[in-house]
Amino acid sequence: MRLPRRLSHGEEATLVEHLDELRSRLITSLIALVLCAVVAFVFQHRILHWLSGPLPADRKKITTFGVAEPFLITFKVSLWIGLGAALPIILWQLWGFLAPAVEERTQRVVAMFVGFATGLLVAGVAFGYYIVLPKALTFLTHYNDKTFNVLIRASDYYNFVLLVLVGIGIVFELPIFVLALVRLGVLTSHKLRHTRRMGYFIVAIVAVLLPGIDPVTTTLEAIPLFLLYEGSIWLSVLMERYWEKRATLSFDAP
């Protein structure tokens, strides 16, 4: 199968050609997902061991309660890891289909923001894995352990870990979301600076809604959100000045 060709900005194509390109990009994305999931399934032991890493040393034993549960859990984890690994390819195929409708200068700006968003996503996953999960799991698995016989079920554990990592990775995109609203004119840096209390209140609600209802997890998730929100305000100030300067230069140019 040939890879779909990316059209240039302003290049005309028929409806059939657009549909053929869309089909090719969907097939490419599906193949990437399947291949990444297969590779994840091949390295299942390393992946499961990595996901079990944040558990306390005395809680490393994970329990299953069904005949098919070990296989189903492994398949599910491999599928999610495969999706995460294939996501850049899928997004690239989506962008390749939509990019011809965007000016080349705007495409470069989008590419810059995509790089920034990728860095934030990686930082969020790393923060969740190395900071949030070890503290949260230590607290949760030792809470009232004198009263309860603590057994960690595999399905519940891996669901919790994946949800925490995905949730923190997504909320670390807060600066991108704020900048997008500022660029669209929905918000301004002036409004953000003068409504900090409301913004902090919304951030606190988001932290409570994230996976993990215990106070340790919620607190560890809220701290970087407050810092990211504050950083988003000052980043909006800088970007507004840059956009105003560029608009002035474009207006003055003959």
N, C-alpha and C positions, 0 to 999 in steps of 0.2 A: 504493500500500500504506500502510495506516494504521500509525503507530508503536504498539508495544505499550504498554498502560497499566500503570503500576506500582501494584500493590496496596498498600493500607495495612496496617500491622501488625495482625494478628488478623482481617483481612477474609477471609471464607470464599469459596471458589470451587470449582466442580465439577472433576472430573478432566479433562473435555473442555475447560474454560476454561483450565486449567493447560497442557494440551498445545497449545492454540491459542496461548497466550502464548509458550510455549517455541519453537514453530515460527516465530512472528513475530520473536522475538529472534534466532534462528539466521539467518533470512533477512536481517534488518537487519545482522547482523555480516558475513555473506557479501557483501552489497552494499557495505558500507564497505571491506572488504578489496579487492574488485575495483576500486572507484573509486580508492582510494589507490594501488594497483598501477599503474593506468592513468596517473594523474597522475605517478607516479614514472617511468614509461616515457617520458612526454612530456618530462620534464626529465632524461632519462638522461645527457645530456652534462654537465650541471652536477653531477649526483650522482657520476658517475664521476670527474670532475675533483676534486670534494671528497674522495672516497675516496683519490685519488692524492696528495693534499696532503702527507701525512706522509713521502712518499718524499724522499730526498736530491735536491738539485738536479741532480746528475749521473746519477741513476738514474730519471728521469721516464718513460723509454720503456718501455712494457709490451708484451710479445710474446704473440701467439696462434699456435697450431700446427695449427689445423684450419679448414676452410672454414666450418663452422657455428658455430665457437667464439665469434666476436664477438657474434652474435645471442643464442646461448644464455646467455652470461655476462651480457649486458645484461638479458635477461629474468629471469634468476635474481636479479640484484642488485635489479632493480625490484620483484620479488615480495617479497624480504626487507625492502626499505625500505617497501613498501606495508604489509606486516604490522606493522612497527614503528609506522608512522603510524596504522594502524587499531586498534592494540592498546588504546588508551584506550577507544575505542567498544565494542570486544568485551568488555573487562572491565566496562564500565559496564552492558552488556546482561546479563552474567552476574550482576553485583551486583543489578540491578533484579529479576531472577528470584528471587534468594535472600533479598533484604532483607526481604520481608514476614514471614519467620520470625524476625526479629531485632527486639528492642525498639528503640524510637526513640532512647533514650539511647545504646544500644550502637551504633546506626547512626551517630550523630555521632562516636563514638570511632573507629569504623572509617574514616569519612571523613577524620578527622584523620590517622590512620596512613597512609591512601592518599596524602594530600598529602605526608607526610614521605617515604614510599617513592618517590614520583615525583621529589621533589627529590634523593634519594640516587641514583636511576637516572640522572638528567641529569648529576649531578656525576661519576658513574662513567664515563659515555660521554665527557664532556668531558676527564676526566683521562686516559682511554685514548687519545683522539685527539691531545691537545696535549702530553702528557708521555711516555706509554709508547711509542706507535708511532714518533714521530720518532727517539727514542734507539735503540729496538730495530732499526728498519729501517736506520739508519745503520750500526749494528754488523754486522748480518747481511749487508747487501748489499756491504760493504767487507771482509768477512772473507776473507783469502787471495785478494784480487782480483788479485794479481800472478800467481797460479797458475791461477785459474779465469777463464773468460770468463763473467762474470755476466750471465745473461739472466733477466728477471723475467717469468714466465708469468702471464698475466692471471687465469686460474682459480685458481691457487695464491695469488696475491697478494690477490685480493678475498675469498677464503675466509679467509685469515689475518686480514685487517683486520676483517671482520665478526665472526669468532669472538672476537678480542681485545676488541672493543667490547662485544659481548653478554656475554662472560664477566666483564669488569670491571664492567659495569653490574649484573650479577646479584650478584656478591660484595659490591658496595657496599650491598646490602640486608642485610648482616650484622646491624646493630643491630635491624632489624625482626624477624629470625629469633630473635635472643637475647631480645628483649622478649617475643615470643610464647611462648617456652619458660618464661620467668619467670612470665608471666601464667597459664600452664597449670599451674604448680607443678612442672614438670620440673626447673627450675633455680631457684636463689636468688642474690641478689647476694652473700650471704656465701660461698656455694660458688664463685661465679665469682672472687671476690677471693682465695680460698685455693687455687685450682687454676689460677693464672695460667700456670704453666709448661706444664701440659698443654694449656691453651687456645692458647698461643703455638705449641706444637708442631703442633697441629691446623691452625692458621692457616698455618703454614709449608708443611704438606703440601698445603693447598688452593692456595697460591700456585704450588707446583711443578706441580700438576695443571692449572692454567690454560693456555690456548693460549700457545705461545711457550716453547721448551725452552732457549733461550739464557740465560746468567746475567744479562744486562742486563734483558731483559723480566721474568724471574722476580723479580729484585730490586725493580724498579720496581712490580711488582704486589704484592709482599709488604709494602712499607713502608706504604701506606695501609690494608692489611688489619690490621696490628698496631695502627695508630692507631684504626681503627674498632672493633676488639675492645676496646681499653682504654676508648674512649668508651662502648661498649655496657655495660661494667661499671658505670660511674658513672651512666649513664642508667637502668640497672636499679635502682640504689640510690634515685634520685629517684622513679621510678615506683612502687616498692614502698611508699615512704612515702606517696605520694599515694593509692594504692589502699587502704592501711591506714586512712588518715584518712577517706576516703570511706566505707569499710565501717563505721567507728566512728560516723560521723554518721548513716548509714542505720539502724544498730542502735538508736541513742538516740532517733531520731525516733519520735513516737507513731504 
